[in-house]
Amino acid sequence: MHITFVYGRDSELRVAEGTDRACGGMVAGLLSLSTSLAERGHEVDVFARCDQPGIHRGVRYHAREELAGFAEVVQPDVVVVIPDGLPLLFPIRTRARVLWTGNAFSSGDVALTASWPWATQLGEAGQRARLYPLSLFSSSIDLVVAKSNWQQRHLSEQMGLPEDRFRVISNGVDLDKFVSRDWPRDRHRIVYTSQARRGLDALIDLFPAIKSSVPQAELHVFSYDGDAPAWLSERAAALPGVHWRGRVSKSMLADELRSAAVMVYPSTTRETFCTSVAEAQAAGLPVVCSSQGALPERVRDGIDGFVIDDDPRSDEFGSRFVDAVVSLLTNDARRAGMGRAATAMAAQRYDWDGVAEQWEAELLDLTARRPLRMPDVSVPYLLDPAVLRVGDRGHTARVPADLAEQWLRSAWASYGYDGTIPGLWAAADVSA
């Protein structure tokens, strides 16, 4: 089977470094899955902004602007779009178009994102415009692959797609790298290994209570964000035992996890999978986390960790979260037993070859007896003011039509296309 992945974000894939570089779950998943599918004998191409185009670990990586020329001469069996959906409309002859997403936006996934400070009071979310919900292009989506049951339900509702158009396939973990070995553990060390914006502030609020019960407790924070946020530097100075470790390689992170006692994650965001938790489990750590999004699917409450309900910033949550962490730090037998259960579960669920086998089965079934075809281009007029509205948390704005057209043409050209864009060609008819 010939599988082509199209990665739509502007961030660069560091393919030469492979999966050892600290990166987000979507990027790590793309690099790992494409390699695993190639190892299973499939022909795999990846189009992205990448540092070193060429063949790496059996996968052909291409500069993004080469996609148009590639599609003129090659007809892949499947095109997998990650995560912005504009490439679903590209004139590529294929048997199936698949959307693979790690998002949980309130409106589902979108076709286009662009830098535009429309609501600066919202922080990072108000610095980017997210245009064109993919529900507008549902006829061009043959399958959506979600990472969790929670994400499937959420996207089905928000995108207006029936659940039978979805498949749930979780991400994997490099088990050879993370699975726990007989390393000595620091029984008082707790770790947080996600982006600061995902709940670190809530954890810092709770850490003094943890340290009050376990004076030897230390919190080590790892994040591919790199630099510590300014607010943490100020607060950590008054909190003995808090250590910002920042960005480290996956190999080093695995060593650090195998040396720790508990992963703590009072996530304030709706998690669609949570690679950070899966890696910690593979390394033999019990996890204490919130119940946001798919986290209850990752952590089995009372078996390999604790899932705490309620608002992560509420007093009730904080009290129960601290009690759970302290109970593990002060009970070696419970902590070790939950850690073993976490590793055993990770070995069953997160092996990348097993994940690739699930993808293989779904894609073979999807493409069986399907003819090669171009996409359905019956899309709405993309400069209609009704589809140019962006919004978040009660704030809304409308993108000017000329700016939206500029973004569309720029995005289209970034993949090497210079022809007609579906949804723009009818502009003269609509305005007449």
C-alpha positions as CSV (number, residue, x, y, z in Angstrom):
1,M,0.0,0.0,0.0
2,H,1.2,3.5,-0.9
3,I,0.5,6.0,1.9
4,T,1.2,9.7,1.7
5,F,1.2,11.9,4.8
6,V,0.7,15.7,4.5
7,Y,1.7,17.7,7.6
8,G,0.1,21.1,7.4
9,R,1.7,23.0,10.2
10,D,4.5,25.5,9.6
11,S,6.8,24.1,12.3
12,E,9.7,22.2,10.9
13,L,10.0,18.4,11.2
14,R,13.5,17.6,12.4
15,V,13.6,14.2,10.6
16,A,17.4,13.8,10.9
17,E,17.1,13.7,14.7
18,G,14.2,11.2,14.5
19,T,12.0,10.5,17.5
20,D,14.7,11.4,20.1
21,R,14.1,15.1,19.9
22,A,11.7,16.7,22.4
23,C,8.5,17.5,20.5
24,G,4.7,17.4,20.7
25,G,2.7,14.2,20.5
26,M,1.4,14.9,17.0
27,V,4.9,15.3,15.5
28,A,6.3,12.3,17.5
29,G,3.3,10.3,16.3
30,L,3.9,11.1,12.7
31,L,7.6,10.3,12.8
32,S,7.0,7.0,14.6
33,L,3.9,5.8,12.7
34,S,5.4,6.5,9.3
35,T,8.5,4.6,10.2
36,S,6.5,1.6,11.6
37,L,4.4,1.5,8.4
38,A,7.5,1.5,6.3
39,E,9.0,-1.3,8.4
40,R,5.8,-3.3,7.7
41,G,6.5,-3.1,4.0
42,H,4.4,-0.1,2.9
43,E,5.6,2.7,0.6
44,V,5.4,5.9,2.7
45,D,5.9,9.5,1.7
46,V,5.8,12.5,4.1
47,F,5.3,16.1,2.9
48,A,6.2,18.8,5.4
49,R,8.6,21.6,6.2
50,C,11.5,19.4,7.1
51,D,15.1,20.0,7.8
52,Q,16.6,17.2,5.6
53,P,14.4,15.9,2.8
54,G,15.4,12.4,1.7
55,I,15.0,8.8,2.9
56,H,15.2,8.4,6.7
57,R,14.4,5.0,8.3
58,G,12.7,3.8,5.2
59,V,10.4,6.8,4.8
60,R,10.7,9.3,1.9
61,Y,10.5,12.9,3.3
62,H,9.8,15.7,0.9
63,A,9.7,19.5,1.1
64,R,6.1,20.6,1.3
65,E,6.2,22.6,-2.0
66,E,7.0,19.4,-3.9
67,L,3.5,18.0,-3.3
68,A,1.9,19.4,-6.4
69,G,4.5,18.0,-8.7
70,F,4.4,14.6,-6.9
71,A,0.7,14.4,-7.3
72,E,0.9,14.9,-11.1
73,V,2.8,11.6,-11.5
74,V,2.0,9.5,-8.4
75,Q,-1.4,8.2,-7.3
76,P,-1.1,7.0,-3.7
77,D,-3.7,4.7,-2.2
78,V,-4.2,6.9,0.8
79,V,-3.6,10.6,1.6
80,V,-3.4,11.2,5.4
81,V,-3.8,14.9,6.3
82,I,-2.4,16.2,9.6
83,P,-3.9,18.3,11.2
84,D,-5.0,21.4,9.2
85,G,-7.4,20.1,6.6
86,L,-6.8,22.3,3.5
87,P,-4.9,19.5,1.7
88,L,-8.1,17.5,1.6
89,L,-9.1,19.8,-1.3
90,F,-5.9,19.3,-3.3
91,P,-6.2,17.8,-6.7
92,I,-4.6,14.5,-5.8
93,R,-5.9,11.3,-7.3
94,T,-6.2,8.7,-4.5
95,R,-8.5,6.0,-3.2
96,A,-9.1,7.6,0.3
97,R,-8.6,10.8,2.2
98,V,-8.0,10.5,5.9
99,L,-7.9,13.2,8.6
100,W,-5.6,12.4,11.5
101,T,-6.0,14.8,14.3
102,G,-4.8,15.4,17.8
103,N,-7.0,18.5,18.4
104,A,-10.1,19.1,20.5
105,F,-11.2,22.6,19.5
106,S,-14.7,23.7,20.3
107,S,-15.6,23.8,16.6
108,G,-13.7,20.7,15.6
109,D,-10.7,20.8,13.2
110,V,-10.3,23.5,10.6
111,A,-8.8,23.9,7.1
112,L,-6.6,26.8,7.8
113,T,-4.8,28.6,10.6
114,A,-2.9,31.9,10.3
115,S,-1.2,34.4,12.6
116,W,-3.7,37.2,13.3
117,P,-4.0,39.0,16.7
118,W,-7.8,39.2,16.8
119,A,-8.2,38.9,20.6
120,T,-5.0,39.6,22.4
121,Q,-6.8,39.2,25.8
122,L,-7.0,35.5,25.2
123,G,-3.3,35.1,25.0
124,E,-1.9,32.6,22.5
125,A,-5.4,31.5,21.4
126,G,-6.2,35.1,20.4
127,Q,-3.1,35.4,18.2
128,R,-4.2,32.9,15.5
129,A,-7.2,32.8,13.3
130,R,-8.7,29.3,12.8
131,L,-10.8,29.4,9.6
132,Y,-13.2,27.0,7.9
133,P,-14.5,24.2,10.1
134,L,-13.9,20.9,8.4
135,S,-17.6,20.2,8.6
136,L,-17.7,22.4,5.5
137,F,-15.7,19.8,3.6
138,S,-17.1,16.6,5.0
139,S,-17.7,15.1,1.5
140,S,-13.9,15.1,1.0
141,I,-13.2,13.2,4.3
142,D,-13.4,9.4,4.0
143,L,-12.2,8.7,7.5
144,V,-11.2,10.6,10.7
145,V,-8.7,8.8,12.9
146,A,-9.0,10.0,16.5
147,K,-6.7,9.1,19.4
148,S,-9.3,8.4,22.0
149,N,-13.0,7.6,22.5
150,W,-13.5,11.0,24.1
151,Q,-12.0,12.8,21.1
152,Q,-14.1,10.7,18.7
153,R,-17.4,11.7,20.5
154,H,-16.3,15.3,20.7
155,L,-15.3,15.7,17.0
156,S,-18.4,13.7,15.8
157,E,-20.6,16.2,17.6
158,Q,-18.7,19.3,16.6
159,M,-18.0,18.4,13.0
160,G,-21.5,16.9,12.4
161,L,-20.0,13.6,11.1
162,P,-21.5,10.2,12.0
163,E,-19.5,8.1,14.4
164,D,-19.1,5.4,11.7
165,R,-16.8,7.9,9.8
166,F,-14.4,7.7,12.7
167,R,-11.9,5.1,14.0
168,V,-10.1,5.3,17.3
169,I,-6.4,4.4,17.2
170,S,-4.2,5.6,20.1
171,N,-0.7,6.8,19.7
172,G,2.2,4.7,20.8
173,V,5.4,5.1,22.8
174,D,9.0,4.0,22.0
175,L,8.9,1.1,24.5
176,D,12.5,0.2,24.0
177,K,13.4,3.6,25.2
178,F,10.9,4.1,28.0
179,V,10.1,0.7,29.6
180,S,11.3,0.6,33.1
181,R,14.5,-1.2,34.0
182,D,15.9,-1.9,37.4
183,W,17.0,1.7,38.0
184,P,17.2,3.1,41.5
185,R,14.3,5.5,42.0
186,D,14.2,8.7,44.1
187,R,11.1,7.9,46.2
188,H,10.5,11.6,46.8
189,R,10.8,12.9,43.3
190,I,7.6,13.8,41.3
191,V,7.7,14.9,37.7
192,Y,5.6,17.0,35.3
193,T,6.4,16.5,31.6
194,S,4.1,18.6,29.6
195,Q,3.7,22.2,28.4
196,A,3.5,24.7,31.1
197,R,0.1,26.0,29.8
198,R,-1.5,22.7,30.4
199,G,-1.7,22.9,34.1
200,L,1.6,23.7,35.6
201,D,0.2,26.7,37.4
202,A,-2.3,24.6,39.2
203,L,0.4,22.1,40.2
204,I,2.6,24.9,41.6
205,D,-0.3,26.1,43.7
206,L,-0.6,22.5,45.1
207,F,3.0,21.7,45.6
208,P,3.4,23.5,49.0
209,A,0.7,21.2,50.5
210,I,2.5,18.2,49.1
211,K,5.8,19.3,50.5
212,S,4.2,20.1,53.9
213,S,3.3,16.4,54.2
214,V,6.5,15.1,52.5
215,P,9.2,17.6,53.3
216,Q,11.7,15.7,51.1
217,A,9.5,16.0,48.0
218,E,10.9,17.6,44.9
219,L,9.1,18.6,41.7
220,H,11.1,18.3,38.4
221,V,9.5,20.0,35.4
222,F,10.3,18.9,31.9
223,S,8.8,20.6,28.8
224,Y,9.6,21.0,25.2
225,D,8.6,24.6,25.6
226,G,12.3,25.1,26.4
227,D,12.5,28.2,28.6
228,A,10.6,28.5,31.8
229,P,7.7,30.9,31.8
230,A,8.4,34.2,33.6
231,W,5.8,33.6,36.3
232,L,7.4,30.2,37.2
233,S,10.8,31.7,37.7
234,E,9.4,34.2,40.1
235,R,7.4,31.7,42.1
236,A,10.0,28.9,42.1
237,A,12.4,31.2,43.9
238,A,10.1,31.1,46.9
239,L,9.3,27.4,46.6
240,P,12.2,25.1,47.6
241,G,12.2,21.8,45.7
242,V,10.9,23.1,42.4
243,H,13.3,22.5,39.5
244,W,12.7,23.6,35.9
245,R,14.5,21.1,33.7
246,G,13.1,22.3,30.4
247,R,13.7,20.6,27.0
248,V,15.7,17.3,27.0
249,S,16.0,14.5,24.5
250,K,13.5,11.6,24.7
251,S,16.4,9.3,25.8
252,M,17.3,11.6,28.7
253,L,13.6,12.0,29.6
254,A,13.3,8.2,29.7
255,D,16.2,8.0,32.1
256,E,14.7,10.8,34.3
257,L,11.3,9.1,34.4
258,R,12.8,5.8,35.4
259,S,14.5,7.6,38.3
260,A,11.3,9.3,39.6
261,A,8.5,8.1,41.8
262,V,5.2,9.6,40.5
263,M,4.0,11.7,37.6
264,V,1.7,14.5,38.6
265,Y,-0.6,16.1,36.0
266,P,-3.5,18.3,37.0
267,S,-4.2,19.1,33.4
268,T,-6.5,22.0,32.7
269,T,-6.9,21.2,29.0
270,R,-9.0,18.6,27.2
271,E,-6.4,15.9,26.4
272,T,-7.0,13.9,23.3
273,F,-4.4,11.2,24.1
274,C,-1.6,12.6,26.3
275,T,1.8,11.2,25.2
276,S,3.4,12.5,28.4
277,V,1.2,10.2,30.5
278,A,1.8,7.3,28.2
279,E,5.6,7.7,28.4
280,A,5.5,8.0,32.2
281,Q,3.4,4.8,32.4
282,A,5.9,2.9,30.1
283,A,8.6,4.0,32.5
284,G,6.8,2.5,35.4
285,L,5.4,5.6,37.1
286,P,1.9,5.8,38.6
287,V,0.1,8.9,37.4
288,V,-2.0,11.3,39.4
289,C,-4.0,13.4,37.0
290,S,-7.2,15.3,36.4
291,S,-10.1,13.9,34.4
292,Q,-9.9,16.3,31.5
293,G,-10.7,14.8,28.1
294,A,-9.2,11.4,27.5
295,L,-7.1,11.1,30.7
296,P,-9.6,8.6,32.2
297,E,-8.8,6.3,29.2
298,R,-5.1,6.5,29.9
299,V,-5.1,6.1,33.7
300,R,-7.1,3.4,35.4
301,D,-8.2,4.9,38.7
302,G,-6.9,2.9,41.7
303,I,-4.9,0.5,39.4
304,D,-2.1,2.4,37.8
305,G,-2.7,5.8,39.3
306,F,-5.5,8.1,40.4
307,V,-7.9,10.2,38.3
308,I,-9.2,13.2,40.2
309,D,-12.6,14.6,39.1
310,D,-13.6,18.3,39.4
311,D,-12.2,21.6,38.2
312,P,-8.3,21.3,38.6
313,R,-8.3,24.8,40.2
314,S,-11.0,24.1,42.7
315,D,-10.3,23.5,46.4
316,E,-12.0,20.1,46.4
317,F,-9.8,18.9,43.5
318,G,-6.7,20.3,45.2
319,S,-7.4,18.5,48.4
320,R,-8.0,15.1,46.8
321,F,-5.1,15.6,44.4
322,V,-2.6,16.3,47.2
323,D,-3.9,13.3,49.2
324,A,-3.4,11.0,46.2
325,V,0.2,12.2,45.6
326,V,1.1,12.0,49.3
327,S,-0.4,8.5,49.6
328,L,2.0,7.3,46.8
329,L,5.0,9.1,48.1
330,T,4.6,7.6,51.6
331,N,3.6,4.0,50.6
332,D,6.4,2.2,48.7
333,A,4.4,-1.0,48.1
334,R,1.4,0.8,46.6
335,R,3.6,3.0,44.4
336,A,5.6,0.1,43.1
337,G,2.5,-2.0,42.5
338,M,0.8,0.8,40.5
339,G,4.1,1.4,38.6
340,R,4.2,-2.3,37.5
341,A,0.6,-2.2,36.4
342,A,1.3,1.0,34.4
343,T,4.3,-0.7,32.6
344,A,2.3,-3.8,31.8
345,M,-0.6,-1.8,30.4
346,A,1.8,0.4,28.3
347,A,3.4,-2.7,26.8
348,Q,-0.1,-3.9,25.7
349,R,-1.4,-0.6,24.4
350,Y,1.4,1.6,23.2
351,D,3.7,-0.6,21.1
352,W,4.2,1.3,17.8
353,D,4.2,-1.9,15.7
354,G,0.8,-2.8,17.1
355,V,-0.5,0.7,16.5
356,A,0.8,0.5,12.9
357,E,-1.0,-2.9,12.5
358,Q,-4.3,-1.2,13.4
359,W,-3.7,1.6,10.9
360,E,-2.8,-1.0,8.3
361,A,-6.0,-3.0,8.8
362,E,-8.2,0.1,8.7
363,L,-6.6,1.6,5.6
364,L,-6.7,-1.7,3.7
365,D,-10.3,-2.1,4.5
366,L,-11.0,1.6,3.6
367,T,-9.3,1.3,0.2
368,A,-10.5,-2.1,-0.8
369,R,-12.4,-1.9,-4.1
370,R,-12.3,1.9,-4.1
371,P,-11.3,3.6,-7.4
372,L,-8.8,6.3,-7.6
373,R,-10.6,9.7,-7.6
374,M,-10.1,13.4,-7.3
375,P,-11.6,15.2,-4.3
376,D,-15.2,16.5,-4.1
377,V,-14.8,20.2,-4.7
378,S,-18.4,21.1,-3.9
379,V,-17.3,23.5,-1.1
380,P,-19.0,26.8,-0.1
381,Y,-17.7,30.2,-1.2
382,L,-14.8,30.6,1.1
383,L,-14.9,34.4,1.2
384,D,-18.5,34.6,2.3
385,P,-18.6,36.7,5.5
386,A,-20.6,33.9,7.2
387,V,-17.6,31.6,7.1
388,L,-15.0,34.2,8.0
389,R,-15.9,34.5,11.7
390,V,-13.5,33.3,14.4
391,G,-14.3,32.9,18.0
392,D,-13.2,31.6,21.4
393,R,-14.6,31.9,24.9
394,G,-17.2,34.4,24.0
395,H,-15.0,36.6,21.9
396,T,-15.6,36.9,18.2
397,A,-14.1,38.6,15.2
398,R,-14.5,38.6,11.4
399,V,-11.5,38.1,9.1
400,P,-11.6,40.6,6.2
401,A,-12.3,38.8,2.9
402,D,-9.1,40.1,1.2
403,L,-7.0,38.9,4.1
404,A,-8.6,35.5,4.0
405,E,-8.0,35.2,0.3
406,Q,-4.4,36.1,0.8
407,W,-4.0,33.4,3.4
408,L,-5.7,30.8,1.2
409,R,-3.5,31.6,-1.9
410,S,-0.4,31.6,0.2
411,A,-1.2,28.3,1.8
412,W,-2.2,26.8,-1.6
413,A,1.1,27.9,-3.1
414,S,3.2,26.6,-0.2
415,Y,2.4,23.1,-1.5
416,G,3.5,24.0,-5.0
417,Y,0.0,24.7,-6.4
418,D,-0.7,27.7,-8.6
419,G,-4.1,26.8,-10.1
420,T,-7.7,27.4,-9.1
421,I,-8.6,27.1,-5.5
422,P,-12.0,25.4,-4.8
423,G,-14.3,27.9,-3.1
424,L,-12.7,30.9,-4.7
425,W,-13.3,30.2,-8.4
426,A,-17.0,31.1,-7.9
427,A,-16.3,34.6,-6.5
428,A,-17.4,36.4,-9.6
429,D,-20.6,34.5,-9.8
430,V,-21.4,35.1,-6.1
431,S,-20.7,38.8,-6.3
432,A,-22.7,39.3,-9.5
